[in-house]
Amino acid sequence: MPTATLNPEIPASDLQQDVLIVGLARNCAATLPATVHRLTAALPPFRKVRWFVIESDSSDNTVAVLQQLSATVPAFAYRALGELSGRVPERTERLAICRNAYLDHLAELNGTATGPGTGFLVIADLDGVNEELTAEGLRSCWARSDWAVRTANQKGLYYDIWALRHPQWCAGDCWAQSRFLERHTGSAGSARRASVYARMIPIPPESDWLEVDSAFGGLAIYRTGALGSARYVGLTPGGEPVCEHVAFHAAIQAGGGRLFINPRLVNADTSSLIAQYWPERESVTVATRSLTFRALLRLFFGHRVSKNLRRLLQSLE
């Protein structure tokens, strides 16, 4: 396995490439400016950095903020697709349409650009998830050279399980599995815990790069030469919603590209986000602590004594 360094040198040939940063914007006026400035400032000194944001279905002043950014941020552009939800009711299909729009823009740039061209595509969530991103974290992505895609990690629990595919960690669609288990057990909470939340694990920043079949986590960097004809797909052939990143990454892999989670590319602290992605976590944590406490009391004092101790402690609360 290639050795990772803490402060790697970025090859001069990579720094001579152009970078296109893209993302989707819906009702994120409050977080857009900070995300744009943070990511722009953290990037290594590439030849040229462009922005291209796809907006749709916003009910706040996201479009006005995008207009302001296009007037103040160099090489910042956006495209407002308006209201898609009326004619495309499934959210994942809308996401695929919007993401394919920035792929079309990338193809236009590379079809007309002079010089080395747009060598890297950076895809970022614009809703505030990238608040922990640093220049050091981005530079760490060049600690290895055998990648087509590298994606972000988080402080705390890794949260983006729907986009994740890994033979041992999450081999299939976590929410499809959850629906299956709910049908056969009758317990939505147990199904979600087994299929989704149990897979939210911490990845220490000092650990090795983790090769995956798919991942996202709010930020990903792609070598555009590895994209080929890859496209986003938001529905299964049967019309069921599916995470749009999975088909995109499968096509990159089919072309020989390798995908990694880079543990040092930390973009978020999930202690502030986990309630959004795991609303039942607090109740599960309390229940787990209670079971652990009971087991320890029984281990040290036996069943009868531990039962009396618990009653005594409860009476003191």
For each residue, the residues with C-beta under 8 A, 3 or more apart:
1: 208
2: 143 144 145 146
3:
4: 8 140 143 144 208 209 264
5: 8 143
6: 140 143
7: 136 139
8: 4 5 139 140 142 143
9: 142
10: 14 15 44 139 142
11: 14 15 142 145
12: 15 16
13: 16 17 116
14: 10 11 17 46 119 120 142
15: 10 11 12 44 45 46 47
16: 12 13 46 47 115 116
17: 13 14 46 47 116 117 118 119 120
18: 46 47 48 49 50 109 113 115 116 117 118 119 120
19: 43 46 48 49 50 118 119 120 121 122
20: 50 51 52 102 105 106 109 118 120 121 122 224
21: 39 40 43 49 50 51 52 122 123 124
22: 51 52 53 54 102 105 106 121 122 123 124
23: 35 53 54 123 124 125 126
24: 53 54 55 56 95 98 99 125 126
25: 28 32 53 54 55 58 62 66 78 126
26: 55 56 57 58 62
27: 57 58 59 60 62
28: 25 31 32 58 62 126 127 128
29: 32 58 60 61 62 64 65
30: 60 128
31: 28 34 35 126 127 128
32: 25 28 29 35 36 62 65 66 69 126
33: 36 37 65 68 69
34: 31 37 38 128 131
35: 23 31 32 38 39 124 126 128 130
36: 32 33 39 40 51 69 73 76 126
37: 33 34 40 41 73
38: 34 35 41 42 130 131 133
39: 21 35 36 42 43 122 124 130 133
40: 21 36 37 43 49 51 73
41: 37 38 135
42: 38 39 133 134 135 137 138
43: 19 21 39 40 46 49 122 135 138
44: 10 15 135 138 139 142
45: 15
46: 14 15 16 17 18 19 43 49 120
47: 15 16 17 18 115 116
48: 18 19 75
49: 18 19 21 40 43 46 74 75
50: 18 19 20 21 75 76 77 109 118
51: 20 21 22 36 40 69 73 75 76 77 78
52: 20 21 22 77 78 79 102 105 106
53: 22 23 24 25 66 76 77 78 79 126
54: 22 23 24 25 78 79 81 98 99 101 102
55: 24 25 26 58 62 63 66 78 79 80 81
56: 24 26 80 81 82 83 84 94 98
57: 26 27 82 83 84 85 94
58: 25 26 27 28 29 55 61 62 63
59: 27
60: 27 29 30
61: 29 58 64 65
62: 25 26 27 28 29 32 55 58 65 66
63: 55 58 66 67 80
64: 29 61 67 68
65: 29 32 33 61 62 68 69
66: 25 32 53 55 62 63 69 70 78 80
67: 63 64 70 71
68: 33 64 65 71 72
69: 32 33 36 51 65 66 72 73 76 78
70: 66 67 73 76 77 78
71: 67 68
72: 68 69 76
73: 36 37 40 51 69 70 76
74: 49
75: 48 49 50 51
76: 36 50 51 53 69 70 72 73
77: 50 51 52 53 70
78: 25 51 52 53 54 55 66 69 70
79: 52 53 54 55 101 105
80: 55 56 63 66
81: 54 55 56 84 97 98 101
82: 56 57
83: 56 57 86
84: 56 57 81 87 88 94 97 98
85: 57 88 89 94
86: 83 89
87: 84
88: 84 85 93 94 97
89: 85 86
90: 93 94 234 235 241
91: 94 95 234 241
92: 95 96 234 235 241 242 243 244
93: 88 90 96 97 234 235 241
94: 56 57 84 85 88 90 91 97 98 234
95: 24 91 92 98 99 232 234 244
96: 92 93 99 100 231 232 233 234 235 244
97: 81 84 88 93 94 100 101 234
98: 24 54 56 81 84 94 95 101 102
99: 24 54 95 96 102 103 123 232 244 248
100: 96 97 103 104 231 232
101: 54 79 81 97 98 104 105
102: 20 22 52 54 98 99 105 106 123
103: 99 100 106 107 227 230 231 232
104: 100 101 107 108
105: 20 22 52 79 101 102 108 109
106: 20 22 52 102 103 109 110 118 121 224 227
107: 103 104 110 111
108: 104 105 111 112
109: 18 20 50 105 106 112 113 117 118
110: 106 107 113 117 118 224
111: 107 108
112: 108 109
113: 18 109 110 117 118
114:
115: 16 18 47
116: 13 16 17 18 47 119
117: 17 18 109 110 113 224
118: 17 18 19 20 50 106 109 110 113 121 224
119: 14 17 18 19 116 223 224 225
120: 14 17 18 19 20 46 221 222 223 224
121: 19 20 22 106 118 221 222 224 227
122: 19 20 21 22 39 43 219 220 221 222
123: 21 22 23 99 102 216 219 220 221 222
124: 21 22 23 35 39 130 218 219
125: 23 24 129 130 218 219
126: 23 24 25 28 31 32 35 36 53
127: 28 31
128: 28 30 31 34 35 131
129: 125 218 219 267 268 273
130: 35 38 39 124 125 133 152 218 219 267 268
131: 34 38 128 267 268 269
132: 154 155 266 267 268 269
133: 38 39 42 130 137 138 152 219 266 267
134: 42 137 138 266
135: 41 42 43 44 138 139
136: 7 139 140 264
137: 42 133 134 140 141 264 265 266 267
138: 42 43 44 133 134 135 141 221 265
139: 7 8 10 44 135 136 142
140: 4 6 8 136 137 143 262 264 265
141: 137 138 147 150 221 262 265
142: 8 9 10 11 14 44 139 145
143: 2 4 5 6 8 140 209 262 264
144: 2 4 147 209 260
145: 2 11 142
146: 2 258
147: 141 144 150 209 223 257 258 259 260
148: 222 223 226 252 256 257 258 259
149: 220 221 222 223 226 249 252 257 258 259 260
150: 141 147 209 220 221 259 260 261 262 265
151: 212 215 216 217 219 220 221 259 260 261 262 265
152: 130 133 216 217 218 219 220 261 262 265 266 267 268
153: 158 203 205 217 261 262 263 264 265 266 267
154: 132 157 158 159 203 217 218 266 267 268 269 270 273
155: 132 266 268 269 270 271
156: 202 269 270 271 274
157: 154 200 201 202 270 274 278
158: 153 154 161 164 200 201 202 203 217 261 270
159: 154 200 217 270 273 274 277 278
160: 163 164 215 216 217 218
161: 158 164 170 174 196 199 200
162: 173 174 175 196 243
163: 160 214 215 216 217 243 245 246
164: 158 160 161 169 170 174 199 212 214 215
165: 170 171 172 212 213 214 215 246 249
166: 169 170 171 210 212 213 215
167: 171 213
168: 171
169: 164 166 199 201 212
170: 161 164 165 166 174 199
171: 165 166 167 168
172: 165 176 177
173: 162 176 177 242 243 246
174: 161 162 164 170 177 178 195 196 199
175: 162 178 179 195 196
176: 172 173 179 180 240
177: 172 173 174 180 181 191 194 195
178: 174 175 181 182 188 191 192 194 195 196
179: 175 176 182 183 191
180: 176 177 183 184 191
181: 177 178 184 185 190 191 194 195
182: 178 179 185 186 187 188 191
183: 179 180
184: 180 181
185: 181 182 190 191
186: 182
187: 182 190 191
188: 178 182 191 192
189: 192 193 280
190: 181 185 187 193 194
191: 177 178 179 180 181 182 185 187 188 194 195
192: 178 188 189 195 196 197 280
193: 189 190 196 197 198 280 284
194: 177 178 181 190 191 198
195: 174 175 177 178 181 191 192 198 199
196: 161 162 174 175 178 192 193 199 200 278
197: 192 193 200 278 280 281 284
198: 193 194 195
199: 161 164 169 170 174 195 196
200: 157 158 159 161 196 197 274 277 278
201: 157 158 169
202: 156 157 158
203: 153 154 158 207 210 261 263
204: 207 263
205: 153 263 264 266
206: 263 264
207: 203 204 210 263
208: 1 4 263
209: 4 143 144 147 150 260 261 262 263
210: 166 203 207 260 261 263
211: 258 259 260
212: 151 164 165 166 169 215 259 260 261
213: 165 166 167 249 250 253 259
214: 163 164 165 243 245 246 249 250 259
215: 151 160 163 164 165 166 212 220 245 249 259 261
216: 123 151 152 160 163 219 220 245
217: 151 152 153 154 158 159 160 163 220 261 267 268
218: 124 125 129 130 152 154 160 267 268
219: 122 123 124 125 129 130 133 151 152 216 265 267
220: 122 123 149 150 151 152 215 216 217
221: 120 121 122 123 138 141 149 150 151
222: 120 121 122 123 148 149 226 227 252
223: 119 120 147 148 149 226 227 257
224: 20 106 110 117 118 119 120 121 227
225: 119
226: 148 149 222 223 252 255 256 257
227: 103 106 121 222 223 224 230 252
228: 251 252 255
229: 251
230: 103 227 247 248 249 251 252 255
231: 96 100 103 247 248 251
232: 95 96 99 100 103 244 245 247 248
233: 96 242 244 246 247 248
234: 90 91 92 93 94 95 96 97 241 242 244
235: 90 92 93 96 239 240 241 242
236: 239 240 241 242
237:
238:
239: 235 236
240: 176 235 236
241: 90 91 92 93 234 235 236
242: 92 173 233 234 235 236 246 247
243: 92 162 163 173 214 246
244: 92 95 96 99 232 233 234 247 248
245: 163 214 215 216 232 248 249
246: 163 165 173 214 233 242 243 249 250
247: 230 231 232 233 242 244 250 251
248: 99 230 231 232 233 244 245 251 252
249: 149 165 213 214 215 230 245 246 252 253 259
250: 213 214 246 247 253 254
251: 228 229 230 231 247 248 254 255
252: 148 149 222 226 227 228 230 248 249 255 257 259
253: 213 249 250 256 257 258 259
254: 250 251
255: 226 228 230 251 252
256: 148 226 253
257: 147 148 149 223 226 252 253
258: 146 147 148 149 211 253
259: 147 148 149 150 151 211 212 213 214 215 249 252 253
260: 144 147 149 150 151 209 210 211 212
261: 150 151 152 153 158 203 209 210 212 215 217
262: 140 141 143 150 151 152 153 209 265
263: 153 203 204 205 206 207 208 209 210 266
264: 4 136 137 140 143 153 205 206
265: 137 138 140 141 150 151 152 153 219 262
266: 132 133 134 137 152 153 154 155 205 263
267: 129 130 131 132 133 137 152 153 154 217 218 219
268: 129 130 131 132 152 154 155 217 218 273
269: 131 132 154 155 156 272 273
270: 154 155 156 157 158 159 273 274 277
271: 155 156 274
272: 269
273: 129 154 159 268 269 270 276 277
274: 156 157 159 200 270 271 277 278 281
275: 278 279 281 282
276: 273 279
277: 159 200 270 273 274
278: 157 159 196 197 200 274 275 281
279: 275 276
280: 189 192 193 197 283 284
281: 197 274 275 278 284 285
282: 275 285 286
283: 280 286 287
284: 193 197 280 281 287 288
285: 281 282 288 289
286: 282 283 289 290
287: 283 284 290 291
288: 284 285 291 292
289: 285 286 292 293
290: 286 287 293 294
291: 287 288 294 295
292: 288 289 295 296
293: 289 290 296 297 310
294: 290 291 297 298 306 310
295: 291 292 298 299
296: 292 293 299 300
297: 293 294 300 301 305 306 309 310
298: 294 295 301 302 303 306
299: 295 296
300: 296 297 306
301: 297 298 305 306 309
302: 298 305 306
303: 298 306 307
304: 307 308
305: 297 301 302 308 309
306: 294 297 298 300 301 302 303 309 310
307: 303 304 310 311
308: 304 305 311 312
309: 297 301 305 306 312 313
310: 293 294 297 306 307 313 314
311: 307 308 314 315
312: 308 309 315 316
313: 309 310 316 317
314: 310 311 317
315: 311 312
316: 312 313
317: 313 314
